[in-house]
Amino acid sequence: MANTRSFTEYVAKTFDNQFWVAAETYLDENIESLDIELYRIRKAGEPEIADVKVEHVWVDDLPEMKIQFDVALSVTFEIPEADYHYDDSEENTIWLMVRCSGDIGCNLEDFNIFEVSSYTGKNCAKNPLDDSLVPYIPYEKLDEVATAFLEEYYPEALKITQYGQDPIWVDPNILTERLGLTIKNQRIREDSSVFGQIYFVDTEAEMYDSNIQSNVTMHIEGKTIVVDPYMYLLRNLGSVNNTIIHECVHWVKHRKVFELEKLYNETASHISCEVKGGAISTVSKKSTEWMEKQANQLTPRIQMPAEPFRIKANQYIAKFMRESNARHTVDVMEQVITALETSFAVSKQAAKIRLVELGFEEAIGTYTYLDGHYVKPHGFRKGAIKINQTFSLSAQDAAIERFVNPELRALTANGDYLFVDNHFVYNAPLYVEYDENGRLALTGYARSHMDECCLVFDMRITSKIENIYHTACFLNREASDITFEIKYHNGYQNAPQERQIAMRKKQQEEYIEIRKRMTDDPEQCMQLLLDWRKMSYTDLGLEIDRDPKTISRTVKGLTSPKVETAALICFGLRLPPIISEKLMSVLQCPLNHLNTDHQWINEALHIKYPEPLWAVQEYLSQYGVEI
């Protein structure tokens, strides 16, 4: 990888003579007005420049490949004694601002100094570039820059279409044609790890030939975007469109970076984009990181311009809510995302992320996959959680956090919060119910009021990846190489409605009363619990698929039960933690917290106890635990 390229260093080295001439001319014309105080000499002679140094360069982006740049020069000069009887001299330093222009596309051969003045500390850059000639684009200006891009190259995409009409999406084939670029479908690497490359100049490039299953040297014309055709098989159309437009952004915004690289490295030819989201090329590391960041940020904003996208999203929300008689936006957000995906020819995840960026926070809880299954859409009060927070977490993250975080463990110790559909939800009828299969699920109210009934968790990416990727990862939560650290947001606890708390309190009082009546006699405890649940040994045997006589012998101490069997009885009776702990102890089956299987059984006894047995077994089987 090349070192970071510096425009300042290039200018200082290449135009050193011109800066000396400019400094000498300025001194000749302005020495009288510089108000220089002399201390050692009596009569000033002609000044002689000792050194001219480029201190800083500010670059202003102009159309095409032109640039304008202000150069701060420090000019050190000596003023000798004019009276030959003396041999003294004095050294002085002044700062100058030298305003220059040129065309980076022709190696600055038209370099021109058009103004030299005293340095004031101010420069005139309106569209500044950094020292690698990468544009400065603040986050809050991204939509503005994307809009300007479309105004110049695809203005029809900014048109607001009427209700019932599709928006005008950015067709990458039309965009590349307008930019004078060509798309070439060609395998790039055997492992398809590089899905797109843009070539700025003609070059002989190494490509993978699937016919002979080997790399070959191939001539690639300049202004060509090479796309691996496997993209069309491995990814959706929206991702392919994103790749092509991504390369177009490189062409428009980063050609000057490439031309600077060529001034240092004549073999530079292209920018290459890897599957993992980082750019690899002959261009310097710092430059490629910033270019890739900008292309990643600008591309979806070009594909989904803010105002047309926002208006179309609202139109779809109104349409689907009216058609389905939905009460909450979250209930139709899946349909909205799917419609936007089709209308703007993007991926579902791109549409989802764009919605959230534009303030549709209901989209955060849509299209989330955890533990190998789809988590139902959910919504919450606007601003209830931050971008790096979530209501959803995997079962393993939930178990780990319960183990290490005493506050979370206290909240879940008595069953106040259950782990339902990958959320810790308050155990009350307004928030949890049994679905048609007998499994616990969040109610429709709960899924629309997550901030009222569910716990919030902080997320932090622990794998080595740039922060710019965080938003996408947090919103998507898909299987990937990204490693998340989930932490219960200590001190932040959403408040369930008072009526639900009162109901839960009454339920807990009932549990405590049953617990108080339990003795150390297994038979007494079992009969008490069976009566409480209005069950018999036969009913329990059917529930847990065990011979009632076997259960009876276990309770009477005629056989020594395993921990798994005792847990099975607890799940069959759907015992809350305060009662199951006592029964496990009475049956002389204490859990060994150093045993991994026992840890998962303990987890299920605390957060899955109201579930039907088959659902508990399904939960435990993910971790190789059978009961």
C-alpha positions in Angstrom: 0.0 0.0 0.0 1.3 3.4 -0.9 2.0 6.1 1.6 -0.5 8.9 2.1 -0.2 11.3 -0.8 0.2 14.9 0.1 -0.8 17.7 -2.3 1.1 20.1 -0.1 4.3 18.1 -0.5 3.9 17.8 -4.3 3.2 21.6 -4.7 6.2 22.5 -2.4 8.6 20.3 -4.4 7.3 21.0 -7.9 6.7 24.7 -7.8 9.5 25.8 -5.5 11.1 28.0 -8.1 7.8 29.8 -8.9 7.2 30.5 -5.2 10.7 32.0 -4.9 10.1 34.2 -7.9 6.7 35.3 -6.4 8.3 36.0 -3.1 11.1 38.1 -4.7 8.7 40.0 -6.8 6.5 40.8 -3.8 9.5 41.9 -1.7 10.7 44.2 -4.5 7.3 45.8 -4.9 6.3 46.0 -1.2 9.5 46.3 0.9 8.8 49.9 1.8 5.3 49.2 3.1 6.2 46.2 5.2 7.0 48.4 8.2 10.1 46.4 9.1 11.9 47.6 12.2 15.7 47.5 12.0 17.9 47.2 15.1 21.4 46.4 14.1 21.9 48.1 10.8 21.9 51.8 10.1 20.9 51.9 6.4 18.9 49.1 4.7 20.3 47.6 1.6 18.5 45.3 -1.0 16.8 42.4 0.8 18.0 38.9 -0.1 15.7 35.9 0.3 17.3 33.1 2.4 14.4 30.6 2.4 10.9 30.2 1.0 8.8 27.5 2.7 5.3 26.2 1.9 3.6 26.1 5.3 0.0 25.1 4.3 -2.2 24.6 1.2 -5.9 25.1 1.0 -7.5 23.5 -2.1 -10.8 24.6 -3.6 -12.7 22.1 -5.9 -13.6 23.6 -9.3 -15.6 22.0 -12.2 -14.0 19.2 -14.2 -10.4 18.6 -13.1 -9.6 22.2 -12.3 -8.6 23.3 -8.8 -7.7 26.6 -7.1 -5.4 26.6 -4.1 -4.1 29.1 -1.6 -0.6 28.6 -0.5 0.7 30.0 2.8 4.4 30.8 2.3 6.9 31.8 5.0 9.6 33.9 3.4 12.8 34.4 5.4 15.0 37.2 4.1 18.1 39.2 5.1 18.5 42.9 4.9 22.2 43.8 4.7 23.8 47.1 5.8 23.9 49.5 2.8 26.9 51.4 4.2 30.0 49.4 3.1 31.8 50.5 6.3 29.6 48.1 8.3 29.1 44.3 7.8 25.9 43.8 9.7 22.6 42.3 8.5 19.2 41.5 9.9 16.9 38.5 9.3 13.2 38.9 9.0 10.3 36.5 8.2 7.0 37.4 6.6 4.0 35.2 5.6 2.4 35.5 2.2 -0.8 34.1 0.7 -0.2 32.9 -2.9 -3.3 32.1 -4.9 -2.8 29.6 -7.6 -4.9 27.6 -10.1 -4.4 24.6 -12.4 -5.8 21.5 -14.0 -4.9 18.3 -12.1 -5.9 16.3 -15.2 -2.9 17.6 -17.1 -0.5 17.3 -14.2 -0.8 21.0 -13.3 1.1 21.9 -16.4 -1.0 25.0 -16.6 0.0 26.0 -13.1 -0.6 29.7 -12.6 -0.1 32.2 -9.7 -2.7 34.9 -10.1 -2.4 36.8 -6.8 0.2 37.3 -4.1 -0.8 39.2 -0.9 0.1 39.4 2.8 -1.1 36.4 4.8 -4.2 37.1 6.8 -5.1 33.6 8.0 -8.1 33.4 5.7 -8.5 31.3 2.6 -11.2 31.4 -0.1 -12.0 27.7 -0.5 -15.8 27.3 -1.0 -15.6 23.6 -1.8 -12.6 22.4 0.1 -10.5 19.3 -0.6 -8.2 17.8 1.9 -4.5 17.3 1.4 -5.2 14.1 -0.6 -7.8 16.0 -2.7 -10.7 14.1 -1.1 -13.7 16.4 -0.8 -14.7 17.6 2.7 -18.3 16.6 3.1 -19.8 17.0 6.6 -22.4 14.5 7.5 -25.2 17.1 7.6 -24.3 18.1 4.0 -24.6 14.6 2.5 -28.1 15.1 1.3 -27.3 18.5 -0.2 -24.3 17.0 -2.0 -26.4 14.1 -3.3 -29.0 16.5 -4.5 -26.4 18.6 -6.4 -25.1 15.3 -8.0 -28.6 14.5 -9.2 -29.3 18.0 -10.4 -26.3 17.8 -12.7 -26.5 14.2 -13.9 -30.0 12.8 -13.2 -32.4 15.7 -12.4 -35.6 13.7 -13.2 -34.9 11.6 -10.1 -35.7 14.7 -8.0 -39.2 15.0 -9.4 -42.1 14.5 -6.9 -44.5 12.0 -8.4 -48.2 12.0 -7.6 -50.0 9.6 -5.3 -50.3 6.2 -7.1 -47.4 6.9 -9.4 -44.0 5.3 -9.1 -41.0 7.5 -8.4 -38.3 8.0 -11.0 -35.5 5.7 -9.9 -31.8 6.2 -10.9 -31.1 3.7 -13.6 -27.3 2.9 -13.4 -27.1 2.2 -17.1 -28.4 5.7 -17.9 -26.2 7.4 -15.3 -23.1 5.7 -16.5 -23.9 6.7 -20.1 -24.3 10.3 -19.1 -21.0 10.2 -17.3 -19.3 8.7 -20.4 -18.6 5.5 -18.5 -18.9 1.9 -19.7 -20.0 -1.1 -17.7 -18.1 -4.4 -18.3 -19.2 -7.7 -16.8 -16.1 -9.6 -16.0 -15.0 -12.0 -13.2 -12.4 -10.1 -11.1 -11.3 -12.6 -8.5 -11.9 -16.3 -8.2 -13.4 -15.9 -4.7 -15.6 -12.9 -5.9 -14.2 -10.9 -3.0 -14.0 -7.8 -5.3 -17.4 -7.0 -6.8 -16.6 -3.7 -8.5 -13.7 -1.7 -9.9 -13.5 1.6 -11.8 -10.7 2.2 -14.2 -9.7 5.8 -14.8 -7.1 5.1 -17.6 -6.3 2.3 -20.1 -4.5 -0.5 -18.4 -3.5 -4.1 -18.6 -5.3 -5.7 -15.7 -5.3 -9.2 -14.2 -8.7 -10.8 -14.2 -10.1 -14.2 -13.4 -11.1 -16.3 -16.4 -13.7 -18.9 -15.3 -13.3 -20.9 -18.5 -9.7 -21.8 -17.8 -10.0 -21.3 -14.0 -7.0 -19.1 -13.9 -6.0 -15.4 -13.9 -5.3 -13.7 -17.2 -4.1 -10.3 -18.3 -6.7 -8.3 -20.0 -6.8 -4.8 -21.6 -9.4 -2.6 -19.9 -10.3 0.8 -21.4 -10.2 3.9 -19.2 -13.6 5.1 -17.9 -14.8 1.5 -17.4 -16.7 0.1 -14.4 -16.0 -3.6 -14.1 -18.7 -5.6 -12.3 -18.3 -9.2 -11.3 -21.3 -11.0 -12.9 -21.5 -13.3 -9.9 -23.0 -10.2 -8.2 -26.2 -10.9 -10.1 -26.4 -14.4 -8.7 -25.2 -13.8 -5.2 -26.9 -10.5 -4.5 -30.2 -8.8 -5.4 -30.7 -6.2 -8.1 -30.7 -3.4 -5.6 -27.1 -4.4 -4.5 -25.9 -4.5 -8.1 -27.4 -1.1 -8.8 -25.7 0.2 -5.6 -22.4 -1.2 -6.8 -22.5 0.6 -10.1 -23.7 3.9 -8.7 -21.1 3.6 -6.0 -18.4 3.5 -8.7 -20.0 6.5 -10.4 -19.6 8.4 -7.2 -15.9 7.6 -7.2 -15.7 8.9 -10.8 -17.4 12.2 -10.1 -16.0 12.9 -6.6 -12.6 11.2 -6.5 -10.9 11.6 -9.9 -8.7 14.3 -8.5 -7.5 11.9 -5.8 -6.6 9.4 -8.5 -4.8 12.1 -10.5 -2.7 13.1 -7.5 -1.9 9.4 -7.0 -0.7 9.3 -10.6 1.6 12.2 -10.0 3.4 10.0 -7.4 2.7 6.6 -9.0 2.4 6.3 -12.8 1.2 2.7 -12.5 -2.0 3.7 -10.7 -5.1 2.8 -12.8 -8.2 2.1 -10.7 -10.1 2.0 -7.5 -11.3 -1.5 -6.3 -14.2 -2.2 -3.9 -14.2 -5.4 -1.8 -17.3 -7.3 -0.6 -16.6 -6.5 3.0 -17.1 -2.8 2.3 -13.5 -1.5 2.3 -11.7 -0.2 -0.7 -8.4 -1.7 -1.9 -6.4 -0.1 -4.6 -3.0 1.4 -5.4 -4.2 4.6 -4.0 -3.1 5.4 -0.5 -4.8 3.9 2.6 -6.0 7.1 4.1 -7.4 8.4 0.8 -9.3 5.1 0.0 -10.8 5.0 3.5 -12.3 8.5 3.1 -13.3 7.9 -0.5 -15.1 4.6 0.4 -16.8 6.3 3.4 -18.1 9.0 1.1 -19.2 6.7 -1.6 -21.0 4.5 0.9 -22.8 7.5 2.3 -23.6 9.2 -0.9 -24.8 6.3 -3.0 -28.0 5.5 -1.1 -28.8 9.2 -0.9 -28.5 9.4 -4.7 -30.6 6.3 -5.2 -33.2 7.5 -2.6 -33.1 11.3 -2.7 -34.5 12.8 0.5 -37.6 14.6 -0.5 -39.0 12.2 -3.2 -38.2 9.2 -0.9 -39.8 10.8 2.2 -43.0 11.8 0.3 -43.3 8.4 -1.4 -42.8 6.6 2.0 -45.6 8.7 3.5 -47.8 7.9 0.5 -47.2 4.1 1.0 -47.8 4.3 4.7 -51.2 6.0 4.2 -52.1 3.6 1.4 -51.3 0.4 3.3 -52.8 1.6 6.6 -56.0 2.4 4.8 -56.1 -0.9 3.0 -55.4 -3.0 6.1 -57.3 -0.8 8.5 -54.0 -0.8 10.6 -53.9 1.3 13.8 -50.1 1.7 14.0 -47.5 2.6 11.4 -45.3 -0.3 12.5 -48.0 -2.7 11.3 -47.5 -1.8 7.7 -43.8 -0.9 7.7 -42.8 -4.3 6.1 -45.1 -3.5 3.2 -43.7 0.0 3.0 -40.1 -1.1 2.9 -40.9 -3.8 0.2 -42.7 -1.2 -1.9 -39.8 1.3 -1.6 -37.4 -1.5 -2.4 -39.2 -2.1 -5.7 -39.9 1.6 -6.5 -36.3 2.8 -6.1 -34.6 -0.5 -7.2 -32.6 -0.8 -4.0 -32.2 -3.6 -1.4 -34.6 -4.0 1.5 -31.9 -3.1 4.0 -31.0 0.1 2.0 -34.6 1.2 2.1 -34.9 0.4 5.8 -31.7 2.4 6.7 -32.8 5.3 4.5 -36.2 5.4 6.2 -34.6 5.6 9.7 -32.2 8.3 8.5 -35.2 10.4 7.4 -36.9 10.0 10.7 -39.1 7.0 10.2 -38.0 5.3 13.4 -40.7 2.6 13.1 -38.5 1.0 10.5 -35.8 0.1 13.0 -37.8 -2.8 14.3 -38.6 -4.2 10.9 -36.7 -7.0 9.0 -34.6 -8.0 12.0 -33.1 -11.6 12.1 -31.8 -13.2 15.3 -31.2 -16.8 16.4 -32.0 -17.9 12.8 -35.5 -16.5 12.7 -37.4 -13.4 11.8 -38.2 -11.0 14.6 -41.7 -9.5 14.2 -41.8 -5.7 13.4 -42.0 -3.4 16.4 -42.2 0.3 17.1 -41.7 2.8 19.9 -42.0 6.4 20.8 -39.8 8.7 18.7 -36.5 9.3 20.3 -37.0 6.5 22.9 -33.7 4.8 22.0 -30.5 6.0 20.4 -29.0 4.6 17.2 -26.7 2.3 19.1 -29.4 0.9 21.3 -31.9 -2.0 20.7 -34.8 -3.8 22.2 -33.8 -7.0 20.4 -31.0 -9.4 21.3 -30.1 -13.0 20.7 -30.8 -15.7 23.4 -27.1 -16.1 24.0 -26.5 -12.4 24.5 -29.5 -12.4 26.8 -28.1 -15.2 28.9 -24.7 -13.7 29.1 -26.0 -10.3 30.1 -28.2 -11.9 32.8 -25.2 -13.6 34.2 -22.8 -10.6 34.3 -25.3 -7.8 35.1 -26.9 -8.0 38.6 -29.4 -5.3 37.7 -30.8 -7.3 34.8 -30.7 -10.5 36.9 -32.7 -8.8 39.6 -35.4 -7.7 37.1 -35.7 -11.2 35.7 -35.2 -13.2 38.9 -38.9 -13.5 39.8 -40.2 -13.6 36.2 -41.2 -9.9 36.0 -39.5 -9.8 32.6 -39.7 -12.7 30.2 -37.6 -13.3 27.1 -40.2 -13.3 24.3 -39.4 -13.0 20.6 -35.9 -11.9 21.4 -37.0 -9.1 23.8 -37.1 -8.8 27.5 -40.8 -7.8 27.9 -42.8 -7.0 31.1 -44.9 -10.0 32.1 -48.4 -8.6 32.0 -51.5 -9.4 29.8 -51.3 -6.1 28.0 -47.9 -7.0 26.6 -47.7 -10.8 26.3 -50.2 -13.4 25.1 -50.3 -16.9 23.7 -50.5 -17.2 19.9 -52.4 -19.8 17.9 -49.7 -22.4 18.6 -49.7 -21.9 22.3 -46.4 -20.0 22.3 -45.9 -16.7 24.2 -45.7 -13.7 21.9 -45.8 -9.9 22.2 -49.2 -8.4 21.9 -49.9 -6.0 19.1 -50.0 -3.2 21.7 -46.5 -4.3 23.0 -45.0 -4.3 19.5 -46.2 -0.7 18.9 -45.1 0.5 22.4 -41.8 -1.2 23.0 -40.5 1.7 25.0 -43.3 1.1 27.5 -42.8 -2.5 28.2 -39.3 -3.7 27.0 -35.8 -3.3 28.3 -33.2 -1.4 26.3 -29.7 -2.6 25.5 -26.6 -0.8 24.4 -24.6 -2.2 21.5 -21.0 -1.9 20.6 -19.1 -3.5 17.8 -16.1 -5.4 19.1 -14.7 -6.7 15.8 -12.2 -4.5 13.9 -14.3 -2.3 11.6 -14.7 1.4 10.9 -17.3 3.3 12.9 -19.0 4.3 9.6 -20.4 0.8 9.3 -22.1 0.9 12.7 -25.4 2.4 11.7 -26.0 -0.1 9.0 -25.1 -3.0 11.3 -27.2 -1.8 14.2 -30.2 -1.3 12.0 -29.8 -4.6 10.2 -28.7 -7.0 12.9 -28.1 -9.7 10.2 -25.7 -12.7 10.4 -22.3 -11.4 9.4 -18.6 -11.3 10.5 -19.4 -8.3 12.7 -19.2 -9.1 16.4 -21.6 -7.1 18.7 -21.2 -6.6 22.5 -24.7 -6.2 24.1 -25.0 -4.4 27.4 -28.1 -3.8 29.5 -28.6 -0.1 29.7 -28.1 0.3 33.4 -30.4 2.9 34.9 -32.6 3.0 31.9 -35.8 1.1 32.5 -39.0 1.8 30.6 -42.0 2.1 32.8 -44.9 -0.2 32.1 -48.3 1.2 32.8 -49.3 1.3 36.5 -52.3 -0.9 36.0 -50.1 -3.6 34.5 -47.7 -3.3 37.4 -50.6 -3.7 39.8 -51.7 -6.8 38.1 -48.2 -8.2 38.1 -47.9 -7.4 41.8 -51.1 -9.3 42.6 -49.8 -12.2 40.6 -46.5 -12.1 42.5 -48.4 -12.1 45.8 -50.1 -15.3 44.7 -46.7 -16.9 43.9 -45.3 -15.9 47.3 -48.3 -17.3 49.1 -47.8 -20.7 47.2 -44.1 -20.6 48.0 -44.8 -20.0 51.7 -47.0 -23.1 51.8 -44.4 -25.3 50.3 -42.6 -27.6 52.8 -39.5 -29.8 52.4 -41.8 -32.8 51.7 -41.8 -33.6 48.0 -45.2 -35.2 48.1 -46.8 -32.2 49.9 -45.2 -29.8 47.4 -46.2 -31.7 44.4 -49.8 -32.1 45.5 -50.0 -28.4 46.4 -48.7 -27.4 42.9 -51.0 -29.9 41.1 -54.0 -28.5 43.0 -52.9 -24.9 42.2 -52.6 -25.7 38.5 -55.8 -27.8 38.6 -53.9 -30.8 37.3 -53.5 -34.5 38.2 -50.5 -36.7 37.9 -52.1 -38.0 34.7 -52.5 -34.5 33.3 -48.8 -33.7 34.1 -47.7 -37.0 32.5 -49.5 -36.1 29.3 -48.0 -32.6 29.4 -44.4 -33.8 29.7 -44.8 -37.2 28.0 -43.9 -39.3 31.1 -45.7 -42.2 32.8 -47.7 -40.7 35.7 -46.5 -43.6 37.9 -42.9 -42.7 37.1 -43.5 -39.1 38.2 -45.2 -40.4 41.4 -42.3 -42.7 42.3 -39.9 -39.8 41.7 -41.8 -37.6 44.0 -42.0 -40.3 46.7 -38.2 -40.7 46.5 -38.4 -44.3 45.2 -36.2 -43.2 42.2 -33.5 -40.6 42.1 -34.5 -38.0 39.4 -32.1 -36.3 37.1 -31.9 -32.5 37.0 -33.4 -32.6 33.5 -36.4 -34.6 34.8 -37.0 -32.2 37.7 -36.8 -29.3 35.3 -39.2 -31.1 33.0 -41.8 -31.2 35.9 -41.3 -27.5 36.5 -41.8 -26.6 32.9 -44.9 -28.9 32.7 -46.4 -27.0 35.6 -45.2 -23.7 34.2 -43.8 -22.7 37.6 -42.4 -19.2 38.1 -38.8 -19.0 39.3 -39.6 -18.5 43.0 -41.5 -21.8 43.0 -39.4 -23.8 40.6 -36.2 -23.1 42.7 -37.9 -24.6 45.7 -39.2 -27.6 43.9 -35.8 -28.4 42.4 -34.3 -28.2 45.9 -37.0 -30.4 47.4 -36.5 -33.0 44.7 -32.8 -32.8 45.5 -31.9 -31.7 42.0 -30.0 -28.4 42.6 -28.5 -26.8 39.5 -24.7 -26.8 39.1 -23.9 -23.3 37.8 -20.5 -24.6 36.5 -22.3 -27.0 34.2 -23.2 -25.4 30.9 -26.4 -27.4 30.3 -27.5 -26.5 33.8 -26.9 -22.8 33.1 -29.2 -23.0 30.1 -31.9 -24.9 32.0 -31.7 -22.2 34.7 -32.0 -19.5 32.1 -35.1 -21.2 30.7 -36.6 -21.6 34.2 -36.4 -17.8 34.7 -37.4 -16.4 31.3 -39.3 -19.1 29.4 -41.4 -20.8 32.2 -44.8 -19.6 30.9 -44.1 -21.1 27.5 -45.5 -24.5 26.4 -43.0 -27.4 26.9 -42.3 -27.8 23.2 -41.3 -24.1 22.9 -38.9 -24.5 25.9 -37.4 -27.6 24.4 -37.0 -25.8 21.1 -35.2 -22.9 22.9 -32.8 -25.3 24.7 -32.1 -27.4 21.7 -30.3 -24.5 20.1 -27.6 -25.0 22.7 -27.5 -28.8 22.6 -29.6 -29.2 25.8 -32.3 -31.8 25.9 -34.8 -32.4 28.7 
